[in-house]
Amino acid sequence: MESVDLSYGRSFANGFPHEFFSHLRREAPVWWHAPTEYTPGGEGFWVVSRYNDVVDVFKDAETFSSELGGTQIFDGRGAGYQLNQTDDPKHRRLRDLVNTGFLPRMIGRLEAQLRERTRHILDGISPEEPFDFVPTVARELPLQAICIILGIPQEDREELGHIVDLAIGAGTGEALALEHIKRLGAYADRIVEQKRREPADDILSVIVHAQLEDGSPQLDNRELRAFFALLLPAGAETTRSSIAGGLVALIENPHELERLRSDPGLMKSAVEEIVRWTSPSVYKRRTTTRDIELRGQRIRQGQKVTIWEMSANRDEDEFVDPFRFDIGRSPNFHIGFGLGTHFCLGANLARLEIRVVFEELLARYADFEIVGDLEWTNNNRLVGLTRLPLRVPPRAAS
């Protein structure tokens, strides 16, 4: 099979290259990706595609570091101070600053508000009139939710969402993406200064005024900017992709859609299957701290190792019929939220948002019809729909 350049964002312009990764799982589960004209720094990297191997890498944070080079194919500029680009013990100290705000009991308090906001969003849709589901619904609720949690004025969300979309749309063009990230950083500096003067009941205020357990000073501006630049896009973009991709999966599998309508008790497992199916954060990068052998391949100290969650979530050795969308799948030990030390901080929030959106969609609409071409992100890290043209007839009054 012809190789796919995994360092090139356009390789994902039609979605995840499942056929290529099925080939890798069978023939080369630990594969050396030689550098191409698009590979950052002209430096190759290892590609780990099988479920058990990806899990092993996630669990061995001492050998596979997030801090030495960051979590993307190009070296991370937040390595060493951004939460997802640090190793323990610093990672644990930073995570503890915000962890309580994402606990189930804290997220659960948002349900009524998120449901009301979802209904308001859907009220703005004209039945039978075509509209783009991604910006109208799938992107809108997660963006509103993360603004609530961070204490960002809702009137700023469109500007911030636009900046994040531009950064992700830049794909692997690191220089272009950095320009948009700088804009996000400038906004972060302004909102952080506001929280210093006027703290409120939100996670960003907690982070700004936090004292670390070891007695070290409050986080500096660079660390605060890094927190903001991580939490906002992570909260807004990945859940958007799961909501949009999950709806497409239900439309393309009408039996599963009707199954969910007739048995609302399946919603919990349906949410997990949606996350497995969409896996919006398709890979993570680690850097080896020592020489190691994995599936017979000698990986040298300091080399880049990429672990592909989307591939792992379609591994035939782990999931029965993995390319079948099954809302009642059990067991379903997917790793759509990662695993180990860096398990997704916002997993509970994402689950809540997905559940609320689909409960409200199914209650309101009789059917969902795709009325145009789908479009995908130009990005090899966050893969999801950017366009989903839809028509939705309402349910008949009972």
KEBAMI-983874 format. One record per residue (C-alpha): x, y, z. Coordinates in steps of 0.2 Angstrom, whole numbers, plus 5000, padded with zeros to 4 digits. Layout:
residues N
XYZ...
This chain:
residues 398
500050005000500650184996501150275011500150425018501150575024500550585042501450755044500450845031498750915036497950885019498150705021496650715032495650835021494350685018494450625036495550495045496450375033495750215040496350105026498150155028498050125047497249955045498749915034499949975047499049875061499249715051500949745043501949875053501149915070502750015075503250105059504650225055503950375046505350455036505450645035504550725020504550905014503150935026503850855042504350985055506250995056506550865043506550735057505650575056504550495069503850325075502050285072501150165084499450105078498949955089497849975104498949875117500449965111499650135112499050095130500750045135501550205129500150305138500550215154502450225154502650415156504450395162505050315146503850415134503950595140502750735136503950875142505550845132504750885115502850915117501350825111501350855093502550805078503350975079504251015095503051105107503351285112502351245128503451105133503951115151502551235156500951195147499951065157499850935143501750965139502350925156502850765166502650725184502850795197502550965188501150895178500250835194500451005203499751105188498350985185497850995204497551185201496051145190495550965193494151005205493251115193493050965181492450835194490850755190489850845204490451015198490050975180488350905184487851075191487951135173486751015166485151125168486051275161486851185146485151105142484251275142485651345131485451195119483651225117483951405114485151365100483951245092482551375093483551475081483451335067482051345054481251175051481551115033482751255030484551195026485851255038487651205043487551105059489451125064489451315067487651325072487551185085489051075086490251215089489151335098488651235114490451185118491051355115489751425127490151295140491951325140491651515142490551475157491951375165493351485162492351645166492551725148491151845143489951755131490051905119491851865116491551685111491351715092493051805091493951675101493051525092493551605075495451625081495451445086494651385070495951485060497351405070496751225067496351265049498151315047498551125048500351085049500851255044501651295061502151475057500351515051499551425066500751525078500151685072498351645077499051575093499851735097498151825095497451695107498851735119498551925118496751895123497351785137498451915144496952035145495751915153497051855166497352035171495552065173495451905184496851975195495852135198494152055199494151875203492551775201491851605203492751525188494251415185495251545177495151655193495651505203497151475192497651655192497651665211498151495215499651455227500551295223500551155236502451165237502351345242503051405226502351575219500751595208500951545190501851675179501051755164501851625152501051485162499351565163499351605145499751425141498351365152497151475143497851415126497551235131495851245140494951355127495351255111495251085120493551135127492851205111493451105097493650915101491850905108491250995092491950865082491150725092489450805091489550835072490350665069489150575080487650645071488350585054488650415062486850405067486250465050487250345041486650205053484750235054484550065063485550135077484650305077482950215079483750105092484250255102482550345100481650185106482750155121483450315129484350215142485650175128486150355128487650335140488450195130487950295114489050435120490550325123490350245106490250425098491850465107492650305101492050325083492550505081494150515092494450695088496150705095496850575084498650565090499850615103501750635102503050575115504950585116505950435123507050455138507950305135508250165121506850045121506149905110504349895105503749755094505449715088505849895083507349975092506850155097508250265102508350395116507650565110506650505096504850555092503550425095501750455089500250355096498650355086497150345097495950345082496850185075496850105092495050135093494750035077495949895082495149725077496149635091495249745104493549785097492249665090491849725072492749895075492049975060490249955065489450095074488550015089487750125102487649975114489449925112489949835128491349825133491949985126493650025133494050155120495450285123494550435115494950535130496750465132497450365146498550375161499350535168498650645154496850575154495750715147495350845160493750885152493050705149491550735161491150895153491250825135490150675140488850795147488850905132488650765120487250685130486250845132486450895113485850725107484450705120483750875114484050835095483050675096481650755106481450895094481750815076480950675067482450655055484050725049484550735031486250785024485950905010487750935004489550895004490450865021492050955024493450915036494851005045496551025037497450955052498250795057498050825075496250875078495250785064493350835063492050905052492051095048490451085037488850975039487451045029485850975036483950985035482850935050480950905049480250925067479350785076477450775074476550845090475850695100
